[in-house]
Amino acid sequence: MNRKTLVLPAVVGLLAPALAACGGTDGGSGSGDAIVVGTTDRFTATKDAPAPLDPAYSYDVGTWNILRQTVQTLMIQPKGEGEPVPEAAQSCGFTDTGNERYSCKLRSGLKFANGDDVTAQDVKFSIERARTIKADSGVFALLSTIDTIETQGDNEVIFHLKTADATFPFKLSTPVAGIVNPDDYEKNKLRDGFDVDGSGPYTLKAETDGDQMTKAVFTKNPHYKGTLTVNNDEVDMVSYKDTDAMGTALQKGDIDLMTRTMSPEQIRKLSETSASGDIDLVELNGLEIRYLAFDTTDPAVKSKAVRQAMAQVIDRSQLVSSVYGSQAEPLYSLVPAGVTGHSNSFFNTYGDPNVGKAKALLADADITTPVKLTLNYTTDHYGPATKQEFETLKKQLNGSGLFDVTIKGTEWDAFVPAERKGEYAVYGMGWFPDFPDADNFVAPFLDKDNFLKSPYSNGEIINKLIPSSRREADRLSAATPLTEAQDIVAKDVPILPLWQGKQFVAANNDVTGTAYVLNSSATLQLWELGRGSSS
């Protein structure tokens, strides 16, 4: 079967970022004219995480992509990237000069999928619910600048903020600010299982096998009112156990499109085959990053010198070239290249990999070598190349003679609870930003209530640099404090950035809308998909 590759042009200026995800079991195609999308994301309800699709809990790219189809938000990231625009709202905006009072008026005739009216009180209930529950996923921190929420009549919601926050419109476009029906969601308790009720473009019917959702059936919501044009009546998302099974399903015609997570080898083969055929490989802008995170209280890495030495030894260029090839680029900061405020802070601090400098760092701190460490990674969340990535990191660190590293892989369902309980000294994670701003590559990791539950805390970042950046409506002006925060991270190394990646979609060429099915935040926009002739 031949394939062809379509490469989309880069977005200039402020890019819309992205989040984290899951995998599953094999499944077949949908019925009728449903467009069938394959994924290796896993959707599991476990004892530790029984409510994976509750907007007050969900905080990974896979579950957010379920919610973005079904739960409407006041604002939404537009099709062509850029500033968020009203969605459930008719209009939104700051009503003061200090960016501390934000008012939204609801679109008229707004209804939940069951036909109930959506009111300002429902919006207030939904957002206050997430703030009250404070789920251990940490997603509530996105709403941390809210002080109080006021309603005026049934169609106006006013947010009074604790401090200026120019990024607040972006936060209202994320699923944690999704509007849910109070009849279906308790105020102080998460909703277990896979039921979702909202006012988004689709309704959801989940097909399950035990504690896993194996297929999500999205049916066009007849009551939907918003800015989106829905180009299909049904999309079925099927979870596959691995990339090979998903790729085979596409070749057999069981699915029409495959997305997260394709393997580097699949992408390479699709890229190299001829330009004529029935499958298109679409390369899209992406701001996914990968990094090592540290429990800075763990004896193994408590000394800053150990973390600095790792930053001095790891060769990002060799890591990327040997594992991901042209599908990724070395990353020298938490904020990826292409986002306003990016700085190569780690390269500026450490330069090229240098074992001699790393040895001196450890010697000056009286650290006995080799330093014994376990690098933990998840086996089934970020794609099949993750194991090879960690094998490469092990080889680099041990090759220096300064470290004695072992690696350990764990399935995502067990990996996340263990990470949140502080069981790992060093562990690998990915990040798909919540919204298109450098703040979202800094605050979630370094602010109070950070989603990693990291014990690392820097008063200058928390009390000065993050608030200062949020006061700047002109985000170019926010670059200075955000760059300072990145420089502090490079010095203290609570997090060690590794690489940033691209996004790819493979689809039968009778499927239209693939150029917009993912934005640079890895937001899945299923409403863009349709059927038509190949161009």
C-alpha positions, 0 to 999 in steps of 0.5 A: 500500500502506497502512502503520501506525506503532507507537511503543514506550514508552521504557525507563526507567533504564539502557538497553541500548546498541549497535555498527557494520555492513555492506551487500550484493547483491540476493536473493530470499525464502527457501523454505517458512515461513522469515521473510525479513529484509532488510538493507543490511549488507554482509558481506565477506571481504577481504584486510585483513579475511578473518575477518569472522565470527570472534568474536575479530575481529568488531566491528561491529553487522552481524557481531555480529548474525550472531554473536548468533544463532549463538554463545552467551555466558555472559550475555545482555541480557534481552528487556526491557533491564536487567542481563544474565542468565545464558545459557550459564551457569546462574549467574554472580556476583562472589564477592568484595566488590571486584568482582575475582573473577567465577565462572560455572557452566555450564548442564547439558547444554550442547552445540555445534550438532554435538552436542559437549559445551560445557565450562568449558575451551571457555569459557576457550579461547574467551575467551583466544583473543580476548585472545591474537590481539588482532585489529586491530579492537580488540574484545579490549579489551573483555576487558582487565580479565581477569588470568587464567581458571581452570576448576574441573571441566567446569562452572565458570569463574572470572575473576580481574580485574586491577582492579574492573570492575562492567561485566564481566557486560555484557562477557560478554554480547558476541560477543567472549566467545562460546563456540566449538568448539576443534575448529573454531577455531585458538588463535592464528589467525583463522578466515577466511570465513563459517563459524560454529560455536557453541551459540547458538539457530541454525546458519548457512549462508552463501550467497556471491557472490565475497567477499560473503555475500549471504544468511545462512540461520539454522536452529533449533539442535536442541541449543540450551539457554539462556534464549531461546524460539525462535519460528521454525524458520528466518530468512533474512537477505538483503543488498541493495545499497541501501535502495531495493532493500530497500524494493521487496523488502518491498512485493513480498513478497520479504522480511517485514521490513526493518531496517538501514538504512532511509533517512529518506525511507522512514521519513517516508513510512511514518510519514505513511501511514494506520494501516490496511494490511499493513506496520507501521513500528515505532519502537524505542529506540536509542542509536546515535550519530554523531561526527567522529573526529580523528587528533590527530597529523595536521598539519591538526588537531594544534592543539586550537584547530582541533578546538575551532573546529569544535566551536564552528561546527557547528550540530547542530540544523540538521544534524539537522533538515535531514537526519534530521528527527524521526529523530535528536536533537542530541548534545552528549557521547559518552554519549547522553541516556537513559543514566545518566551523560550530560552535555551537556559540549559545549553547556556548553563551547561553547554555541550555534554562534558564528563569532566565538568560533571565529575567536578560538580560531584567532587565539589559536593563530596558526592561519592561516585558512581551515583546509584539511580533508578530511572522510572518510565511508563511503558504504555503512555508515550509510545513504544520508543520510550523504552529505547529512550531510557535505555539510551539515557542509561547508556549515556549516564553509565558511560560517564563512569559517574553513575550506576543507573538502572531503568524500570518500566511501569504501566501508566495506571500504576505509574501515575499513583506511584509518582504522586505518592513520591515513590520515584526519585527520578522519572520520565514524563511528557507534557502537552500544554493546556493552552498556548502560552509559556506560562503553561510550561512554567507554572504547572511545574513550579507554582503552588499545587504543581501537578507533579506534587514536586517538593521543589519550591522557589519563592522568587518563581512563585511569588515574583516571576509567575505573577509578574508574567501574568500581569502582562497583557502583551505576552512579549513583555511576559518573556522577561520574567519567564526567561528568568524562571527558566534560568533558575530551573537550569541552575537548580534542575528540579526538572531536566528537559530532553526533547520536543516532538512533532505530531503525525496523523495517518488517514485514508485519503477519503477522509477530509479535515485531517489538517485540522484534526489536531492543533499544536496542543494535541487537542483532538478536533473530531468535528473537523473530520468528514468524507470526500474524494482525495485531493 
